[in-house]
Protein backbone atom coordinates (compact mmCIF):
# COMPACT_ATOMS: atom_id res chain seq x y z
CA UNK A 1 0.00 0.00 0.00
CA UNK A 2 1.62 3.21 -1.28
CA UNK A 3 1.20 6.26 0.91
CA UNK A 4 0.24 9.42 -0.94
CA UNK A 5 2.42 12.23 0.24
CA UNK A 6 0.41 14.91 1.91
CA UNK A 7 0.49 18.23 0.16
CA UNK A 8 1.04 21.07 2.54
CA UNK A 9 -0.74 24.34 1.57
CA UNK A 10 0.26 27.57 3.09
CA UNK A 11 -2.14 30.05 4.51
CA UNK A 12 -1.30 32.46 1.70
CA UNK A 13 -2.32 29.97 -0.99
CA UNK A 14 -5.57 28.99 0.71
CA UNK A 15 -6.78 32.58 1.33
CA UNK A 16 -8.91 33.98 -1.49
CA UNK A 17 -7.50 36.92 -3.32
CA UNK A 18 -9.24 40.22 -3.25
CA UNK A 19 -9.93 42.34 -6.31
CA UNK A 20 -7.11 44.73 -5.46
CA UNK A 21 -4.63 41.86 -5.17
CA UNK A 22 -5.82 40.39 -8.46
CA UNK A 23 -5.33 43.74 -10.28
CA UNK A 24 -1.91 44.15 -8.69
CA UNK A 25 -0.94 40.65 -9.84
CA UNK A 26 -2.04 41.26 -13.43
CA UNK A 27 -0.21 44.61 -13.54
CA UNK A 28 3.10 43.05 -12.43
CA UNK A 29 2.96 40.08 -14.81
CA UNK A 30 1.51 37.54 -12.44
CA UNK A 31 3.55 38.43 -9.39
CA UNK A 32 1.73 39.45 -6.32
CA UNK A 33 2.72 42.82 -4.98
CA UNK A 34 2.35 42.92 -1.29
CA UNK A 35 0.90 46.03 0.21
CA UNK A 36 -0.91 47.16 -2.99
CA UNK A 37 -4.35 47.24 -1.40
CA UNK A 38 -2.99 49.16 1.57
CA UNK A 39 -1.36 51.71 -0.73
CA UNK A 40 -4.57 52.14 -2.72
CA UNK A 41 -6.60 52.64 0.43
CA UNK A 42 -4.09 55.13 1.81
CA UNK A 43 -4.21 57.17 -1.40
CA UNK A 44 -8.04 57.27 -1.39
CA UNK A 45 -8.19 58.26 2.25
CA UNK A 46 -5.60 61.01 1.83
CA UNK A 47 -7.46 62.47 -1.15
CA UNK A 48 -10.82 62.58 0.64
CA UNK A 49 -9.43 63.92 3.91
CA UNK A 50 -7.27 66.66 2.41
CA UNK A 51 -9.12 69.91 3.17
CA UNK A 52 -7.43 71.82 0.36
CA UNK A 53 -8.56 69.29 -2.27
CA UNK A 54 -12.00 68.65 -0.81
CA UNK A 55 -13.01 72.29 -0.35
CA UNK A 56 -14.46 73.74 -3.56
CA UNK A 57 -12.92 76.91 -4.87
CA UNK A 58 -16.32 78.48 -5.54
CA UNK A 59 -17.22 78.40 -1.87
CA UNK A 60 -14.06 80.31 -0.96
CA UNK A 61 -14.75 82.92 -3.62
CA UNK A 62 -18.30 83.41 -2.34
CA UNK A 63 -17.03 83.97 1.18
CA UNK A 64 -14.47 86.51 -0.03
CA UNK A 65 -17.15 88.34 -1.99
CA UNK A 66 -19.41 88.39 1.04
CA UNK A 67 -16.66 89.91 3.21
CA UNK A 68 -15.95 92.72 0.74
CA UNK A 69 -17.90 95.91 1.56
CA UNK A 70 -20.38 97.21 -0.98
CA UNK A 71 -19.16 100.53 -2.31
CA UNK A 72 -22.49 101.49 -3.87
CA UNK A 73 -24.87 103.21 -1.39
CA UNK A 74 -28.33 101.79 -0.98
CA UNK A 75 -30.97 103.89 -2.73
CA UNK A 76 -33.03 105.93 -0.35
CA UNK A 77 -36.77 106.40 -0.87
CA UNK A 78 -37.74 109.82 -2.29
CA UNK A 79 -40.58 110.42 0.15
CA UNK A 80 -39.59 113.98 1.07
CA UNK A 81 -38.86 115.25 -2.42
CA UNK A 82 -41.92 113.49 -3.84
CA UNK A 83 -44.20 115.12 -1.28
CA UNK A 84 -42.62 118.52 -1.90
CA UNK A 85 -43.16 118.13 -5.65
CA UNK A 86 -46.85 117.34 -5.13
CA UNK A 87 -47.21 120.35 -2.82
CA UNK A 88 -45.61 122.62 -5.43
CA UNK A 89 -48.07 121.47 -8.09
CA UNK A 90 -51.01 121.92 -5.73
CA UNK A 91 -49.91 125.45 -4.82
CA UNK A 92 -49.50 126.33 -8.49
CA UNK A 93 -53.00 125.08 -9.32
CA UNK A 94 -54.51 126.95 -6.38
CA UNK A 95 -52.83 130.19 -7.44
CA UNK A 96 -54.72 130.00 -10.74
CA UNK A 97 -58.13 128.96 -9.42
CA UNK A 98 -58.18 131.05 -6.24
CA UNK A 99 -58.26 130.11 -2.58
CA UNK A 100 -60.64 130.34 0.33
CA UNK A 101 -58.20 132.74 2.01
CA UNK A 102 -58.19 135.03 -1.00
CA UNK A 103 -61.97 135.08 -1.15
CA UNK A 104 -62.29 135.85 2.56
CA UNK A 105 -59.76 138.69 2.43
CA UNK A 106 -61.44 140.08 -0.67
CA UNK A 107 -64.81 140.21 1.07
CA UNK A 108 -63.19 141.89 4.05
CA UNK A 109 -61.66 144.56 1.79
CA UNK A 110 -65.10 145.15 0.27
CA UNK A 111 -66.70 145.57 3.68
CA UNK A 112 -63.99 148.00 4.82
CA UNK A 113 -64.46 150.06 1.66
CA UNK A 114 -68.19 150.26 2.20
CA UNK A 115 -67.67 151.50 5.73
CA UNK A 116 -65.20 154.19 4.63
CA UNK A 117 -67.37 155.54 1.83
CA UNK A 118 -70.77 155.17 3.47
CA UNK A 119 -71.06 158.82 4.55
CA UNK A 120 -69.30 161.24 2.22
CA UNK A 121 -67.47 159.14 -0.36
CA UNK A 122 -67.52 160.07 -4.00
CA UNK A 123 -68.21 157.62 -6.79
CA UNK A 124 -64.52 157.31 -7.65
CA UNK A 125 -63.65 156.63 -4.03
CA UNK A 126 -66.37 154.00 -3.76
CA UNK A 127 -65.09 152.25 -6.86
CA UNK A 128 -61.56 152.26 -5.56
CA UNK A 129 -62.33 151.27 -1.96
CA UNK A 130 -65.06 148.70 -2.61
CA UNK A 131 -64.13 147.17 -5.95
CA UNK A 132 -60.47 148.02 -6.56
CA UNK A 133 -59.12 147.01 -3.12
CA UNK A 134 -61.03 143.73 -3.21
CA UNK A 135 -59.66 142.95 -6.68
CA UNK A 136 -56.11 143.76 -5.69
CA UNK A 137 -56.35 141.71 -2.49
CA UNK A 138 -57.37 138.64 -4.45
CA UNK A 139 -54.49 139.14 -6.88
CA UNK A 140 -52.02 139.57 -4.02
CA UNK A 141 -53.07 136.35 -2.28
CA UNK A 142 -52.96 134.37 -5.52
CA UNK A 143 -49.51 135.79 -6.22
CA UNK A 144 -48.23 134.62 -2.83
CA UNK A 145 -49.40 131.06 -3.53
CA UNK A 146 -47.83 131.18 -6.99
CA UNK A 147 -44.53 132.33 -5.51
CA UNK A 148 -44.60 129.49 -2.97
CA UNK A 149 -45.24 126.98 -5.77
CA UNK A 150 -42.29 128.37 -7.72
CA UNK A 151 -39.91 128.25 -4.74
CA UNK A 152 -40.87 124.72 -3.63
CA UNK A 153 -40.71 123.31 -7.17
CA UNK A 154 -37.33 124.92 -7.83
CA UNK A 155 -36.01 123.55 -4.52
CA UNK A 156 -37.02 119.99 -5.47
CA UNK A 157 -35.36 120.27 -8.88
CA UNK A 158 -32.16 121.72 -7.41
CA UNK A 159 -32.01 119.31 -4.44
CA UNK A 160 -29.68 116.69 -6.07
CA UNK A 161 -27.02 119.35 -6.72
CA UNK A 162 -26.75 120.17 -3.01
CA UNK A 163 -27.40 116.70 -1.61
CA UNK A 164 -25.09 113.98 -0.34
CA UNK A 165 -22.62 112.70 -2.97
CA UNK A 166 -23.58 109.24 -4.22
CA UNK A 167 -27.22 109.67 -3.33
CA UNK A 168 -29.67 107.87 -5.57
CA UNK A 169 -31.06 109.96 -8.44
CA UNK A 170 -34.57 111.32 -8.09
CA UNK A 171 -37.33 109.35 -9.82
CA UNK A 172 -38.63 110.74 -13.08
CA UNK A 173 -42.13 111.35 -11.71
CA UNK A 174 -40.74 113.56 -8.93
CA UNK A 175 -38.95 115.74 -11.46
CA UNK A 176 -42.02 115.92 -13.68
CA UNK A 177 -44.37 116.94 -10.87
CA UNK A 178 -41.88 119.50 -9.52
CA UNK A 179 -41.46 121.00 -13.00
CA UNK A 180 -45.25 121.24 -13.32
CA UNK A 181 -45.34 123.15 -10.03
CA UNK A 182 -42.69 125.58 -11.28
CA UNK A 183 -44.56 126.20 -14.54
CA UNK A 184 -47.88 126.76 -12.75
CA UNK A 185 -46.16 129.07 -10.30
CA UNK A 186 -44.72 131.21 -13.09
CA UNK A 187 -48.10 131.42 -14.84
CA UNK A 188 -49.81 132.28 -11.55
CA UNK A 189 -47.30 135.06 -10.85
CA UNK A 190 -47.87 136.58 -14.28
CA UNK A 191 -51.64 136.53 -13.91
CA UNK A 192 -51.52 137.92 -10.38
CA UNK A 193 -49.21 140.74 -11.46
CA UNK A 194 -51.55 141.59 -14.32
CA UNK A 195 -54.56 141.64 -12.00
CA UNK A 196 -52.81 143.81 -9.40
CA UNK A 197 -51.61 146.32 -12.01
CA UNK A 198 -55.02 146.36 -13.75
CA UNK A 199 -53.51 145.16 -17.01
CA UNK A 200 -56.32 142.79 -17.93
CA UNK A 201 -59.20 145.06 -16.94
CA UNK A 202 -59.10 148.62 -15.70
CA UNK A 203 -61.24 149.89 -12.85
CA UNK A 204 -64.64 151.32 -13.85
CA UNK A 205 -64.56 155.04 -14.53
CA UNK A 206 -67.18 157.61 -13.51
CA UNK A 207 -66.57 159.58 -16.72
CA UNK A 208 -69.04 158.89 -19.44
C-alpha positions in Angstrom: 0.0 0.0 0.0 1.6 3.2 -1.3 1.2 6.3 0.9 0.2 9.4 -0.9 2.4 12.2 0.2 0.4 14.9 1.9 0.5 18.2 0.2 1.0 21.1 2.5 -0.7 24.3 1.6 0.3 27.6 3.1 -2.1 30.0 4.5 -1.3 32.5 1.7 -2.3 30.0 -1.0 -5.6 29.0 0.7 -6.8 32.6 1.3 -8.9 34.0 -1.5 -7.5 36.9 -3.3 -9.2 40.2 -3.2 -9.9 42.3 -6.3 -7.1 44.7 -5.5 -4.6 41.9 -5.2 -5.8 40.4 -8.5 -5.3 43.7 -10.3 -1.9 44.2 -8.7 -0.9 40.7 -9.8 -2.0 41.3 -13.4 -0.2 44.6 -13.5 3.1 43.0 -12.4 3.0 40.1 -14.8 1.5 37.5 -12.4 3.5 38.4 -9.4 1.7 39.4 -6.3 2.7 42.8 -5.0 2.3 42.9 -1.3 0.9 46.0 0.2 -0.9 47.2 -3.0 -4.4 47.2 -1.4 -3.0 49.2 1.6 -1.4 51.7 -0.7 -4.6 52.1 -2.7 -6.6 52.6 0.4 -4.1 55.1 1.8 -4.2 57.2 -1.4 -8.0 57.3 -1.4 -8.2 58.3 2.3 -5.6 61.0 1.8 -7.5 62.5 -1.1 -10.8 62.6 0.6 -9.4 63.9 3.9 -7.3 66.7 2.4 -9.1 69.9 3.2 -7.4 71.8 0.4 -8.6 69.3 -2.3 -12.0 68.6 -0.8 -13.0 72.3 -0.3 -14.5 73.7 -3.6 -12.9 76.9 -4.9 -16.3 78.5 -5.5 -17.2 78.4 -1.9 -14.1 80.3 -1.0 -14.8 82.9 -3.6 -18.3 83.4 -2.3 -17.0 84.0 1.2 -14.5 86.5 0.0 -17.2 88.3 -2.0 -19.4 88.4 1.0 -16.7 89.9 3.2 -15.9 92.7 0.7 -17.9 95.9 1.6 -20.4 97.2 -1.0 -19.2 100.5 -2.3 -22.5 101.5 -3.9 -24.9 103.2 -1.4 -28.3 101.8 -1.0 -31.0 103.9 -2.7 -33.0 105.9 -0.3 -36.8 106.4 -0.9 -37.7 109.8 -2.3 -40.6 110.4 0.2 -39.6 114.0 1.1 -38.9 115.3 -2.4 -41.9 113.5 -3.8 -44.2 115.1 -1.3 -42.6 118.5 -1.9 -43.2 118.1 -5.7 -46.8 117.3 -5.1 -47.2 120.4 -2.8 -45.6 122.6 -5.4 -48.1 121.5 -8.1 -51.0 121.9 -5.7 -49.9 125.4 -4.8 -49.5 126.3 -8.5 -53.0 125.1 -9.3 -54.5 127.0 -6.4 -52.8 130.2 -7.4 -54.7 130.0 -10.7 -58.1 129.0 -9.4 -58.2 131.0 -6.2 -58.3 130.1 -2.6 -60.6 130.3 0.3 -58.2 132.7 2.0 -58.2 135.0 -1.0 -62.0 135.1 -1.1 -62.3 135.8 2.6 -59.8 138.7 2.4 -61.4 140.1 -0.7 -64.8 140.2 1.1 -63.2 141.9 4.1 -61.7 144.6 1.8 -65.1 145.1 0.3 -66.7 145.6 3.7 -64.0 148.0 4.8 -64.5 150.1 1.7 -68.2 150.3 2.2 -67.7 151.5 5.7 -65.2 154.2 4.6 -67.4 155.5 1.8 -70.8 155.2 3.5 -71.1 158.8 4.6 -69.3 161.2 2.2 -67.5 159.1 -0.4 -67.5 160.1 -4.0 -68.2 157.6 -6.8 -64.5 157.3 -7.6 -63.7 156.6 -4.0 -66.4 154.0 -3.8 -65.1 152.3 -6.9 -61.6 152.3 -5.6 -62.3 151.3 -2.0 -65.1 148.7 -2.6 -64.1 147.2 -5.9 -60.5 148.0 -6.6 -59.1 147.0 -3.1 -61.0 143.7 -3.2 -59.7 142.9 -6.7 -56.1 143.8 -5.7 -56.3 141.7 -2.5 -57.4 138.6 -4.5 -54.5 139.1 -6.9 -52.0 139.6 -4.0 -53.1 136.4 -2.3 -53.0 134.4 -5.5 -49.5 135.8 -6.2 -48.2 134.6 -2.8 -49.4 131.1 -3.5 -47.8 131.2 -7.0 -44.5 132.3 -5.5 -44.6 129.5 -3.0 -45.2 127.0 -5.8 -42.3 128.4 -7.7 -39.9 128.3 -4.7 -40.9 124.7 -3.6 -40.7 123.3 -7.2 -37.3 124.9 -7.8 -36.0 123.6 -4.5 -37.0 120.0 -5.5 -35.4 120.3 -8.9 -32.2 121.7 -7.4 -32.0 119.3 -4.4 -29.7 116.7 -6.1 -27.0 119.3 -6.7 -26.7 120.2 -3.0 -27.4 116.7 -1.6 -25.1 114.0 -0.3 -22.6 112.7 -3.0 -23.6 109.2 -4.2 -27.2 109.7 -3.3 -29.7 107.9 -5.6 -31.1 110.0 -8.4 -34.6 111.3 -8.1 -37.3 109.4 -9.8 -38.6 110.7 -13.1 -42.1 111.3 -11.7 -40.7 113.6 -8.9 -38.9 115.7 -11.5 -42.0 115.9 -13.7 -44.4 116.9 -10.9 -41.9 119.5 -9.5 -41.5 121.0 -13.0 -45.2 121.2 -13.3 -45.3 123.1 -10.0 -42.7 125.6 -11.3 -44.6 126.2 -14.5 -47.9 126.8 -12.8 -46.2 129.1 -10.3 -44.7 131.2 -13.1 -48.1 131.4 -14.8 -49.8 132.3 -11.5 -47.3 135.1 -10.8 -47.9 136.6 -14.3 -51.6 136.5 -13.9 -51.5 137.9 -10.4 -49.2 140.7 -11.5 -51.6 141.6 -14.3 -54.6 141.6 -12.0 -52.8 143.8 -9.4 -51.6 146.3 -12.0 -55.0 146.4 -13.7 -53.5 145.2 -17.0 -56.3 142.8 -17.9 -59.2 145.1 -16.9 -59.1 148.6 -15.7 -61.2 149.9 -12.9 -64.6 151.3 -13.8 -64.6 155.0 -14.5 -67.2 157.6 -13.5 -66.6 159.6 -16.7 -69.0 158.9 -19.4 
